[in-house]
């Protein structure tokens, strides 16, 4: 039932997107070093966009006379980057101020029915800085509890209406199996047991819905709303993203995936490199970073910067996310490209690193037809870089989201400009 | 995943209150304490030095000795000296723990280890003036969370070195990031948090074995949100005005104490005054013997802290974090106060809301002493990358920051903040041979520290995993640092 509703929502999104981009121009980005990611790089290639979508990518593309031309000679052209794990849009100030829309109260740690995007602030001032770092889509995820709720993928196109920026919702169910206190359990074994109970109960609920409505089933560990939300996970239509770091946690995650035949994604994965072969064999992707080697807890003793590269070498699909400290899920989503650069410094190939922040996250969450690569039919999420996108000396010079160039300055830009000469003028910029 | 890391970061950064109680003030007085049963006739001859409140007292002296070193030449290498323009295709000679010579070429002694630095860069060892290594070690368990004495707002009596765990596995990781000197500070939960410790990043059994010989102490002070959050429900301060009243009250007492002891130390007449560890540290600040490192985010608060320093006649050596330093960069330049700041952190709390990436470039442009700091065990390993972000942000505003300038943010400027710029922070003959060989341009994301020397001793070699420093904790728990697997 819920599934039908979501399909409806998505259809609506598509319609609105088309309507709002009717006036959009045809844009041809020419002459750049084009990295489609879905195919080999093209020197002096063209990316042609119309009505918000990419219509052609290649060397000898006929450019319509009415096309607005963007000369990218000497520049690098990539798909817009995708950050597969953020808190973006759920409160601008991370700590000690303002409302946060990330955590549901849930029932005994389970909040599967929580649709986090219903609290998404499309006007968050943190969106512009992320975009300035070449990030055009993010997975906006809930956190906390055992089952945190459902995440959405949104485009950072600056639209006012939520429906104008949703790419996919729900995109994945998020749960964490690394923090017993947060999951309201006493030990990992209990936590895993509860997760298994939830999956079992969902299966039973699916078979006996009418009995449930007549109160003729045994008690379930979750509410009707939560069980409904878990159906696509149990049916293998929606991924379950499991936040896990320790090898033992990953082992149990793999065992659950096998026993229930569900599709899981490991997020965090500090010690995933120790289980790379098993993850590869089970075709389980890992979201992890390349800027942390601190054994910050007894669950992350094996944390190392080579993690992503080692996983990739073993054939595991990897999406790079921030895993350092600071504020990489909000203020510094813009630094995603440096995570990729550091992954290269620690053993990942450059091509894999680019894939890990574009097409791989799109594939992991089932949106590779829309975002993550430069190919006909995809959304016009394109970045023109002054040089190698992973380098500090390079910048995202032009960012297109859904075919439109967006150059609205961030609040940080305005502050920098205002204080460039002291004392500042208080009516500018 | 990051949740764990975040918790650690916030306990440092935002100093969330620990389970501290309102314990009574400790008895810190020694002599002159009427409860002491026996007072000898001549205190000056029979009492230990602990009886007196003396300038530059050093009751926990450094036992650091440089590790054995070989005479080393790195040639055919690009050198960022932090003392002048870069030397391309240059050479540097390290001998007896010191930099013997730097230039287009050097005379290599016959016994020297000669390293070909083709395509590589040499810089001074990086100095992080804002670290909590050892006091907030990894793993971040409550049992080892020793960085914030949040029992009362003014705890100038605590010394960070008494919390430093030399087996913190973060130390060797820091060294692998090219960091050779650290200032370890108490946290920012208190108005006045205590003394800092300046450490060489070297393996040792004791913290005394890491202490930088002759380094001055720092005093950690903190503005804004943290103290008022910690003490708002514990008797105050509850507001920023309460914070300011708290600093001033402390300095008033400290000034009385300083006068009393300076007089006694000068004439040694009669019984010595009561010693008080809290006021002693503050008095040392007033004498100029301890450097003030002030955690402060907002421009308006920094300006007020400067006024307080004028009122009581001490100097603020550097503001730390200073996410709004760019708003008063001219004032910082005029006052000669360092801006120890991040490249791009901000937004994580209200007082950090206005963080901008151009902070480094704008403070530099205004003539302030710009310093890149970390306050983070992970970021500390990539301070070179943080500086690179600062260069890029400057470029966007049309401010040209050369690499020769940016290297100073990581080396000679932080050395100045610790008053150690005559010993470390640049590659000049006679200075400590704290040196990093980088695989390429240190401002590239792909570059890593390959070799790190501390006082001429090669203490990190990425190519030699078997010889890499591993702390006691690492053994059996953690895979080798930086070892290619």
Contacts between the chains, C-beta under 8 A, distances in Angstrom:
chain1	res1	chain2	res2	distance
A	85	B	1	7.9
A	92	B	347	6.7
A	93	B	347	6.5
A	93	B	348	7.2
A	93	B	349	6.2
A	93	B	350	6.0
A	93	B	353	6.5
A	94	B	347	6.6
A	94	B	348	4.1
A	94	B	349	6.7
A	95	B	10	6.7
A	95	B	14	5.7
A	95	B	348	5.4
A	95	B	349	4.5
A	96	B	14	7.2
A	96	B	225	6.2
A	96	B	229	6.8
A	96	B	349	4.7
A	96	B	350	6.3
A	97	B	349	6.4
A	97	B	350	4.4
A	126	B	347	6.7
A	143	B	3	7.0
A	176	B	3	7.6
A	178	B	1	7.4
A	178	B	3	7.9
A	178	B	4	7.5
A	179	B	3	6.6
A	179	B	4	7.7
A	182	B	3	7.7
A	243	B	1	5.3
A	243	B	3	7.7
A	245	B	1	6.0
A	245	B	4	7.4
A	267	B	1	5.7
A	268	B	1	2.6
A	268	B	2	7.3
A	269	B	1	7.4
A	270	B	1	7.3
A	288	B	1	7.8
A	291	B	378	6.2
A	291	B	382	7.0
A	292	B	5	6.8
A	292	B	378	5.5
A	293	B	173	5.8
A	293	B	378	7.7
A	293	B	381	7.6
A	293	B	481	7.1
A	294	B	5	7.4
A	294	B	138	5.1
A	294	B	169	7.8
A	294	B	170	6.2
A	294	B	173	6.8
A	294	B	377	5.4
A	294	B	378	5.8
A	295	B	138	5.0
A	295	B	139	5.7
A	295	B	169	5.7
A	295	B	473	7.8
A	295	B	477	6.9
A	295	B	478	5.1
A	296	B	4	5.6
A	296	B	5	5.3
A	296	B	8	5.5
A	296	B	138	5.2
A	296	B	139	6.0
A	296	B	140	5.4
A	297	B	4	4.7
A	297	B	138	8.0
A	297	B	139	4.8
A	297	B	140	6.2
A	297	B	141	7.6
A	298	B	139	5.4
A	298	B	141	7.6
A	299	B	4	6.9
A	300	B	4	6.4
A	300	B	139	7.8
A	301	B	139	7.3
A	301	B	477	5.2
A	301	B	478	5.3
A	302	B	478	7.0
A	302	B	479	6.0
A	304	B	479	6.2
A	306	B	484	7.5
A	306	B	485	6.2
A	310	B	485	6.7
A	322	B	2	7.0
A	323	B	1	6.2
A	323	B	2	5.7
A	323	B	5	7.2
A	324	B	5	7.3
A	324	B	376	7.9
A	324	B	378	4.6
A	324	B	379	6.9
A	325	B	2	7.8
A	325	B	5	5.1
A	325	B	6	7.0
A	325	B	8	7.3
A	325	B	9	4.2
A	325	B	376	4.9
A	325	B	377	7.6
A	325	B	378	4.9
A	325	B	379	6.6
A	326	B	9	6.6
A	326	B	345	5.3
A	326	B	348	7.6
A	326	B	376	6.4
A	326	B	379	6.7
A	327	B	345	6.2
A	327	B	346	7.4
A	327	B	347	6.1
A	327	B	348	4.7
A	328	B	2	7.3
A	329	B	2	6.9
A	330	B	347	6.2
A	330	B	348	7.4
A	331	B	344	7.7
A	331	B	345	7.1
A	331	B	346	5.5
A	331	B	347	3.7
A	331	B	348	6.6
A	331	B	355	7.3
A	332	B	344	6.0
A	332	B	345	7.3
A	334	B	344	7.9
A	335	B	344	7.1
A	338	B	385	6.9
A	338	B	445	5.8
A	341	B	445	3.2
A	341	B	446	6.4
A	342	B	382	7.7
A	342	B	445	6.3
A	344	B	445	7.5
A	344	B	446	6.0
A	345	B	445	6.6
A	345	B	446	5.0
A	345	B	447	7.3
A	345	B	448	5.7
A	347	B	484	7.5
A	390	B	445	5.4
A	390	B	446	7.8
A	391	B	444	6.4
A	391	B	445	5.7
A	392	B	385	6.7
A	392	B	388	3.7
A	392	B	389	5.6
A	392	B	391	7.0
A	392	B	392	5.1
A	392	B	443	6.4
A	392	B	444	7.4
A	392	B	445	6.1
A	393	B	388	7.3
A	393	B	391	7.4
A	393	B	392	6.0
A	393	B	395	7.9
A	393	B	443	7.4
A	393	B	444	8.0
A	395	B	392	6.7
A	395	B	396	6.8
A	412	B	346	7.5
A	412	B	354	8.0
A	412	B	355	7.3
A	412	B	356	4.5
A	412	B	357	6.7
A	413	B	356	8.0
A	415	B	354	5.6
A	415	B	356	5.2
A	416	B	326	7.4
A	416	B	356	4.8
A	416	B	357	7.6
A	416	B	358	4.3
A	416	B	362	7.1
A	416	B	393	7.7
A	416	B	397	6.0
A	417	B	397	7.6
A	419	B	326	5.2
A	419	B	327	5.4
A	419	B	329	8.0
A	419	B	362	6.5
A	420	B	358	8.0
A	420	B	362	6.8
A	420	B	397	6.0
A	422	B	327	7.8
A	422	B	328	7.9
A	422	B	329	6.6
A	422	B	330	4.8
A	422	B	366	6.9
A	424	B	327	7.6
